[in-house]
Amino acid sequence: MGHVNTWHISYNTAQVPIIASFEEAEKRFKATKPIRSKQAAGRRPLGVRNRHHMASIAMPDDNTVQLCYYSKPLVTWRSDNTFEVSSPTYHSAYVVQNIHAFLPKDMWFEWNHGRMCLVHKNKKFLLPPSKSFKFKSTLDSTEMIDAPTEYAIRKKRGMDKKYLKDCEPFLEWMELVQSIDNLPKIPEQEMTDAMNELYKSLGCVSEAEFSKWYEDNNSKDPSAWTYKRNREALPHSGRGYWRRTPSGYHTQACKILMDWITSPLSENWVTAYYVIMKQQGQGGHVLVGNSREWIRTLTRDSAVEYIKETILHLHRDECFAKEPLGEGEVPTKQNTEYFNVYDQLV
């Protein structure tokens, strides 16, 4: 069976039995009485009965048995003794400790720098939410079907510089404006107006309209908080917000910002300036007279950094090279953020 990982068994909260074949899974299902309650709706526990919400077993047809973690199939066995391992319902280091026993003995899960991994015969495979792996089970072992190839993402030197040149007029204008209008302040209204212009360009509701929608839907729509974070992070989060949250970059918003920056001198530059200020500007205290005032500043270097990251996302296929890794070799997270996109907006 190869390496058997046993250290995790004490974390098996639901006391899930390790199942090694379709026959074992089918036998377990047929021998398990369903939970008799309205909330459980006939759910059959995979482990101890009072943990049926965490671990359950289902048989949607005669050729399929599902081992479910919080009602979502984690491992699906089929009558030809192939099985599929899906990404779990939740992703965290704590989840990993509770789902090892769903798997056959020669594989387990691992938390790798904030990412879910499946380990099979000491080879590691990234398991993001949308991914799954298929295996064939034999008497002696399990074999992966169609092992994936992972890639290291390497930045090509200087590829972003030609695009930064087009932004030079905007940056010179920004420095000129700042040299004239250098009074300490926090431009809250200007940033709000700029973001509203971006929302409008994307076909989204204004900040005030969204606040009303969020108030009405936050308690009943589980996606409401995601929509809120996504809107606040447009086009992508920077130093003025939280880093690399929620999911990377909104490509269309990035395109709009770059169109504003590279257009001839116009009101678009003002809007672009305050969008960057919101995402990349940093707060700090300055001495004004005899008091200290809290202000928000955006330096040229900081603006260039934000614009450069926007360029790297929009031209990622040109600015980065993907180098294939060996089977079971997990890539680092370096440069992966430029390939992460989201589009959930209101």
SULVENNOR-V553925 format. One line per field, one symbol per residue. ss: DSSP state (@ for helix, = for strand, . for the rest). A space follows every 50 residues. Layout:
# SULVENNOR-V553925
ss->???
This chain:
# SULVENNOR-V553925
ss->......@@@@@..........@@@@@@@@@@............==...@@ @...=======..======..=======...=====......@@@@@@@@ @@....======..======..====.....======....====..... =====.....@@@@@..@@@@@@@@@@@@@.......@@@@@@@@@@@@@ @.....@@@@@@@@@@@......@@@@@@@@@...=............=. @@@@@@@@@@@@....@@@@@@@@@@@@@@.=======..=======..@ @@@@@@@@@@@@@@.@@@@=====...........@@@@.=.....
